Structures are given as structure tokens and as C-alpha cells.
């Protein structure tokens, strides 16, 4: 009985998290926007952002003479925030593509909008 209850809760959670059938029909216009959350274009853009940020941090670390400048140290710190943020969103987009369900919920989108607004300002 507990196994059946766990499976029932699991399906209930997936139905709540994804809301695949009900949200896909209401967000048809949003799916046509390239780079929107949960699309393959968004996955490619986020993965590219993480890869190029990692590469730039790697090459900047070879400039040993730049460590004495405060701006360089600040830039390295910001890159340390951008890389995990981009990689986390790439994983979220990849999960959404594999499961084929929408992740466009107000709470998730609010966190993404705030994060994407704060990180470039830094």
C-alpha cells in the first residue's frame, strides 16, 4: 500500500510541476519565441553562455599581473556567479526538453527574471 501511495504522490507531483497538458495549449504563442524558457534554443544559449564564461575565466586566470587590480578581482568574482547560474538554467531547460513539459510557472519565471536582471548589472 505504501508503494502505491508513493507512486500516486509521485504522479501528483509531476502533474503539479509540469502541468503539461493544460499549460501547453495556453502558451502556444510563447513557444514560438526563440530562446524562451524550456526550448532547445534556450538550452543552447544557456549552455553556450556557461561554456564561454568558463573559457574566459580560464584565460583570464593566466594573466598573473592582473591580480593586483581590484576590477580584475571583481570580474573574476562575477564570473564565478555567472557560470553556475547559466549552467543551472541550462540543466533546467534540458530537463524541460527531456520531460517535454512546460516550466512556465510564475514562481520559477520570477526567479529567472530576477537572476537574469541582477547578474548583468553586477
C-alpha positions as CSV (number, residue, x, y, z in Angstrom):
1,X,0.0,0.0,0.0
2,X,2.8,2.4,0.7
3,X,4.3,1.8,-2.7
4,X,1.0,2.6,-4.3
5,X,0.8,5.8,-2.2
6,X,4.3,6.8,-3.2
7,X,3.6,6.3,-6.9
8,X,0.4,8.3,-6.5
9,X,2.2,11.1,-4.9
10,X,5.0,11.0,-7.5
11,X,2.5,11.3,-10.3
12,X,0.6,14.0,-8.5
13,X,3.9,15.9,-8.0
14,X,4.9,15.6,-11.7
15,X,1.4,16.7,-12.7
16,X,1.7,19.7,-10.5
17,X,5.2,20.6,-11.5
18,X,4.9,20.2,-15.2
19,X,1.2,20.8,-15.9
20,X,2.0,19.6,-19.4
21,X,-1.4,19.3,-20.9
22,X,-3.1,22.4,-19.5
23,X,-0.2,24.8,-20.0
24,X,1.0,23.8,-23.4
25,X,-2.3,24.8,-25.0
26,X,-2.4,28.2,-23.2
27,X,1.3,29.0,-24.0
28,X,1.3,28.2,-27.7
29,X,2.2,31.8,-28.7
30,X,5.1,31.8,-26.2
31,X,6.5,28.6,-27.7
32,X,7.1,30.4,-31.0
33,X,9.5,32.9,-29.4
34,X,13.1,31.6,-29.9
35,X,15.1,31.3,-26.7
36,X,12.1,31.2,-24.4
37,X,12.4,29.1,-21.2
38,X,12.2,25.4,-21.9
39,X,13.1,25.4,-25.6
40,X,16.1,23.9,-27.3
41,X,17.3,27.4,-28.3
42,X,17.2,28.4,-24.6
43,X,19.2,25.3,-23.7
44,X,21.8,26.0,-26.4
45,X,22.1,29.7,-25.4
46,X,22.5,28.9,-21.7
47,X,25.0,26.1,-22.3
48,X,27.0,28.4,-24.7
49,X,26.9,31.2,-22.0
50,X,28.3,28.8,-19.4
51,X,31.0,27.4,-21.7
52,X,32.2,30.8,-22.9
53,X,32.1,32.2,-19.4
54,X,34.2,29.3,-18.2
55,X,36.7,29.8,-21.1
56,X,37.0,33.5,-20.4
57,X,37.6,32.9,-16.7
58,X,40.2,30.2,-17.6
59,X,42.1,32.5,-19.9
60,X,41.9,35.5,-17.5
61,X,43.4,33.4,-14.8
62,X,46.6,33.1,-16.8
63,X,47.2,36.9,-16.6
64,X,49.1,36.8,-13.3
65,X,49.9,40.5,-13.4
66,X,46.2,41.4,-13.3
67,X,45.6,40.0,-9.8
68,X,46.7,43.3,-8.2
69,X,43.9,45.2,-9.9
70,X,40.6,45.4,-8.0
71,X,38.5,45.5,-11.1
72,X,40.0,42.2,-12.3
73,X,39.3,40.5,-8.9
74,X,35.7,41.8,-9.1
75,X,35.3,40.4,-12.6
76,X,36.6,37.0,-11.6
77,X,34.1,37.0,-8.7
78,X,31.2,37.9,-11.0
79,X,32.2,35.2,-13.5
80,X,32.1,32.8,-10.5
81,X,28.4,33.7,-10.2
82,X,27.6,33.7,-13.9
83,X,28.9,30.2,-14.6
84,X,26.8,28.3,-12.0
85,X,23.7,30.4,-12.8
86,X,24.0,29.7,-16.6
87,X,24.7,26.0,-16.0
88,X,21.8,25.6,-13.6
89,X,19.4,27.2,-16.1
90,X,20.8,25.0,-18.9
91,X,20.1,21.9,-16.8
92,X,16.5,23.2,-16.1
93,X,16.0,23.8,-19.8
94,X,17.4,20.3,-20.6
95,X,15.1,18.7,-18.1
96,X,12.1,20.5,-19.6
97,X,13.1,19.3,-23.0
98,X,13.6,15.7,-22.0
99,X,10.4,15.5,-20.0
100,X,8.6,17.6,-22.6
101,X,6.6,19.7,-20.2
102,X,6.4,23.4,-19.6
103,X,8.2,25.0,-16.7
104,X,6.5,28.3,-17.1
105,X,5.2,28.9,-13.7
106,X,5.1,32.3,-12.1
107,X,7.5,31.4,-9.2
108,X,10.1,29.8,-11.5
109,X,9.9,32.6,-14.0
110,X,10.2,35.2,-11.3
111,X,13.4,33.7,-10.0
112,X,14.8,33.5,-13.6
113,X,13.9,37.1,-14.3
114,X,15.3,38.4,-11.1
115,X,18.5,36.4,-11.6
116,X,18.9,37.5,-15.2
117,X,18.3,41.1,-14.2
118,X,20.8,41.2,-11.2
119,X,23.7,39.3,-12.7
120,X,24.3,41.6,-15.8
121,X,24.1,44.7,-13.6
122,X,26.9,43.4,-11.4
